[in-house]
Amino acid sequence: MDSTTLSEARSSTKYLESRLAQKVTSQDADSNFTIPIIDLAPSFSRSLDDRNKVAQQIRHACTTSGFFYITNHAIPEATRAGILKQAERFIKDYPRSKKEEIHLRYSTLGYGWEPGDYTSIAGDSETKEAFNWGYEAGLDKSGGDGEYTNLDGTTYCGNKWPDEEVLPGFYDGVREYYSEVLQLARHLFRLFALSLDLDEHHFDTMTTHPGGIARLLYYPPSTPPKQTSNSNLQIGLGAHSDYECFTLLHSSSTPGLEILTPHGTWHRASPVPGSFIVNVADFLMRWTNGIYKSTVHRVVNRGGEERYSVPFFFSVNYETLVETLPTCVGKDGHGGFIGDREDGYPQIRAGEYILERLNTTTKDGKGYFGNEAVFRGGSEK
């Protein structure tokens, strides 16, 4: 692994720690904090002016809350409902013995079944249960370009799918949703480019066989429900920032997502019917020299109902070198710097960075990627 990439991945915890250590000077400071709702319909217009108007709304969201909802995104509601049903089927109908065959410990890429007690992002005892998978050409309606590489540079198909005879239709349901959200992510990246005063196709060559890890997540009800109390919280997913470019989140109607605001308080993000919620992740923060912040968030199911969610972590092709855009470095005209650093963030290799970040989350501290990992169980598509 590239030494700079390794160092940057390991030091990324400093950013998270500094955000969590921030002292709240006034509970009223974030009383007006909101998550913008952006109507995506004009972004599909042939008019560049229309697309730019949406891009500017995205820029405003990325420089304030770091999160935003998108509506009128063109993904059918039946497809969105279908993936939540597949999540429920996997959690409730797929036998524990079969889940064990595709346990995360048998993957070198972080794919498969993830029981809550095996991983922890922030060291908390997490209540979530998950199924994880990544990009493969069969899930890409564009067909891809045949050049996909995994996080570690290998080229085999690392996904481990549930047994079709036991859970019929699962793969087809996942493929239907994944192919739609992948195309939406590519569309959004063009809007992100416009929001940064770049040609809207600036990132196109970096997303021909992109990283795209997705998860089916289950969060059990809180016992007892804690709608307001912060004492003895049952953490579904600990405080963290995402690693890639941006995340597209689809969830059931049960709330759970909480965002760390600029002033250090936790804001509950209530689901908006028919929407996705989008947040900035590490690569966009690095590209923009911190002008767009990788937003810290967590999941706490405080209620008495189950929560299901499907995050899609959109990345560039894993061999891509991520380096700060030249337009995001230099003097700001007021004696300071544009963004966080005078010279921007050091160059990193995308896949290796994500791999090392994931490598710190497993129970035994050895990560997914040790020499003892073996492959067994599950069918590959």
Residue pairs with C-beta under 8 A, 6 or more apart in sequence:
1 352
1 355
1 356
2 348
2 349
2 352
4 346
4 347
4 348
5 348
5 349
5 352
5 353
5 356
6 352
6 356
8 345
8 346
8 348
8 353
9 348
9 352
9 353
9 356
9 357
10 356
10 360
12 241
12 282
12 357
15 241
15 294
16 122
16 239
16 240
16 241
16 296
19 260
19 264
19 296
20 239
20 260
20 296
22 263
22 264
23 264
24 263
24 264
24 265
25 263
26 263
27 265
29 263
29 265
30 261
30 262
30 263
30 265
30 267
33 65
33 261
33 262
33 263
33 265
33 267
34 65
35 61
35 65
35 67
35 68
35 69
35 259
35 267
35 269
35 277
36 57
36 60
36 61
36 64
36 65
36 68
36 69
37 68
37 69
37 70
37 71
37 272
37 275
38 54
38 57
38 58
38 61
38 68
38 69
38 70
38 71
39 54
39 70
39 71
39 72
40 54
40 70
40 71
40 72
40 73
40 74
41 71
41 72
42 50
42 51
42 53
42 54
43 50
43 51
43 54
43 55
43 187
43 191
44 74
44 187
45 51
48 200
51 190
51 191
51 194
51 200
52 194
54 191
55 191
55 192
55 193
55 194
55 195
56 195
57 68
58 68
58 191
58 192
58 195
59 195
59 196
61 67
61 68
62 68
62 195
62 280
62 284
62 291
62 292
62 293
63 291
63 292
64 262
65 259
65 261
65 295
66 259
66 279
66 280
66 292
66 293
66 294
66 295
67 259
67 269
67 277
67 278
67 279
67 280
67 295
67 297
68 277
68 278
69 272
69 275
69 276
69 277
69 278
70 188
70 275
70 276
70 277
70 278
71 272
71 274
71 275
73 184
73 275
73 276
74 184
75 180
75 181
75 184
75 276
76 180
77 274
79 176
79 177
79 180
80 177
80 250
82 173
82 176
82 177
83 173
83 174
83 176
83 177
83 216
83 250
83 310
84 250
84 252
84 308
84 310
85 173
86 170
86 173
86 174
86 177
86 216
87 131
87 216
87 217
87 218
87 308
87 310
88 218
88 308
89 167
89 170
90 131
90 162
90 167
90 170
90 216
91 129
91 216
91 218
91 308
93 167
94 162
94 166
94 167
95 166
98 162
98 163
98 166
98 377
99 113
99 115
100 113
100 377
101 376
101 377
101 378
102 112
102 113
102 160
102 161
102 162
102 377
102 378
103 112
103 113
103 115
103 118
103 377
104 110
104 111
104 112
104 113
104 114
104 118
104 119
104 132
104 362
104 368
105 118
105 362
105 368
105 373
106 112
106 160
106 373
106 374
106 375
106 376
106 377
107 158
107 160
107 368
107 373
107 375
108 152
108 158
108 368
108 369
108 373
109 134
109 150
109 151
109 152
109 158
109 368
110 132
110 151
110 213
110 358
110 368
111 132
111 133
111 134
111 158
111 159
111 160
112 131
112 132
112 160
112 378
113 129
113 130
113 131
114 128
114 129
114 130
114 131
114 132
114 215
115 129
116 126
116 127
116 128
116 129
117 125
117 126
117 363
118 362
118 363
119 126
119 361
119 362
119 363
120 126
120 238
120 361
120 363
121 237
121 238
121 239
121 240
121 361
122 235
122 238
122 239
122 240
122 298
123 238
124 235
124 238
125 235
126 235
126 236
126 237
126 238
127 219
127 220
127 234
127 235
127 236
127 301
128 217
128 218
128 219
128 236
128 237
128 299
129 217
129 218
130 215
130 216
130 217
130 218
131 162
131 215
131 216
132 213
132 214
132 215
133 159
133 160
133 161
133 174
133 213
133 214
134 150
134 158
134 159
134 211
134 212
134 213
134 214
135 144
135 148
135 182
135 209
135 210
135 211
135 212
135 213
136 148
136 157
136 159
136 381
137 143
137 144
137 146
137 148
137 209
138 175
138 381
139 174
139 175
139 178
139 179
139 182
140 179
140 182
140 209
141 179
141 180
141 182
141 183
142 183
144 208
144 209
145 208
145 209
146 209
147 208
147 209
147 317
148 155
148 209
148 317
149 155
149 209
149 317
149 318
149 319
149 351
150 156
150 158
150 318
150 351
151 211
151 318
151 351
151 352
151 354
151 355
151 358
152 351
152 352
152 355
152 369
153 318
153 319
153 351
157 380
157 381
159 380
159 381
160 375
160 377
160 378
160 379
160 380
161 170
161 171
161 378
161 379
161 380
161 381
162 170
162 171
162 378
162 379
163 378
163 379
164 170
164 171
164 379
171 381
177 310
178 212
178 214
178 312
181 214
181 248
181 250
181 312
182 210
182 212
182 312
182 314
184 248
184 276
185 207
185 210
185 212
185 246
185 248
185 312
185 314
186 204
186 207
186 210
188 246
188 248
188 278
188 314
189 203
189 207
189 245
189 246
189 314
190 200
190 201
190 203
190 204
191 200
192 203
192 245
192 246
192 284
193 199
193 200
193 201
193 202
193 203
194 200
196 287
196 288
196 325
196 327
196 328
197 327
198 325
198 327
203 316
206 316
206 317
206 320
207 316
207 317
208 317
209 317
210 314
210 315
210 316
210 317
211 244
211 313
211 314
211 315
211 316
211 317
211 318
211 350
211 351
211 354
212 312
212 313
212 314
212 315
213 244
213 312
213 313
213 315
213 354
214 310
214 311
214 312
214 313
215 310
215 311
216 308
216 310
217 237
217 299
217 308
217 309
217 310
217 311
218 306
218 307
218 308
219 236
219 237
219 254
219 256
219 299
219 301
219 306
219 307
219 308
219 309
220 301
220 306
221 301
221 303
221 304
221 305
221 306
222 234
222 300
222 301
222 302
222 303
222 304
223 234
224 304
225 302
225 303
225 304
226 232
226 233
226 234
226 302
227 302
227 303
228 302
233 300
233 302
234 300
234 301
235 298
235 299
235 300
236 256
236 298
236 299
236 300
236 301
236 307
237 298
237 299
238 298
239 260
239 296
239 297
239 298
240 296
240 297
240 298
241 281
241 282
241 294
241 295
241 296
241 297
242 279
242 281
242 282
242 294
242 313
243 281
243 282
243 283
243 313
243 315
243 353
243 354
243 357
243 358
244 281
244 282
244 283
244 313
244 314
244 315
244 316
244 350
244 354
245 281
245 283
245 284
245 314
245 315
245 316
246 278
246 279
246 280
246 281
246 284
246 314
247 278
247 279
247 281
247 311
247 312
247 313
247 314
248 276
248 277
248 278
248 311
248 312
248 314
249 257
249 276
249 277
249 278
249 279
249 309
249 310
249 311
249 312
250 276
250 309
250 310
250 311
250 312
251 257
251 271
251 277
251 307
251 308
251 309
251 310
252 271
252 306
252 307
252 308
252 309
253 271
253 273
254 271
254 301
254 303
254 305
254 306
254 307
254 308
255 268
255 269
255 270
255 271
255 301
255 302
255 303
255 307
256 299
256 300
256 301
256 302
256 307
256 309
257 268
257 269
257 277
257 297
257 298
257 299
257 309
258 266
258 267
258 268
258 269
258 297
258 298
258 299
258 300
259 266
259 267
259 269
259 279
259 295
259 296
259 297
260 266
260 267
260 295
260 296
260 297
260 298
261 267
266 298
269 277
279 295
279 297
280 292
280 293
280 294
280 295
281 294
281 313
282 294
282 353
282 357
283 315
283 316
283 322
283 350
284 292
284 294
285 292
285 293
285 294
285 345
286 322
286 323
286 324
286 344
286 345
286 348
287 322
287 323
287 324
287 325
287 328
288 324
288 325
288 328
288 339
289 324
289 325
289 328
289 329
289 338
289 339
289 340
289 341
289 344
289 345
290 339
290 340
290 341
290 345
291 328
291 338
291 339
299 307
299 309
301 307
315 350
315 354
316 322
316 350
317 350
318 349
318 350
318 351
318 354
319 349
319 350
319 351
320 349
320 350
321 347
321 348
321 349
321 350
322 347
322 348
322 349
322 350
322 353
323 344
323 345
323 346
323 347
323 348
324 339
324 341
324 343
324 344
324 345
325 344
328 338
328 339
328 344
329 337
329 338
329 339
329 341
329 342
329 343
329 344
330 337
330 338
330 342
331 337
331 338
332 338
355 369
358 367
358 368
359 367
359 368
359 369
360 367
361 367
362 368
366 372
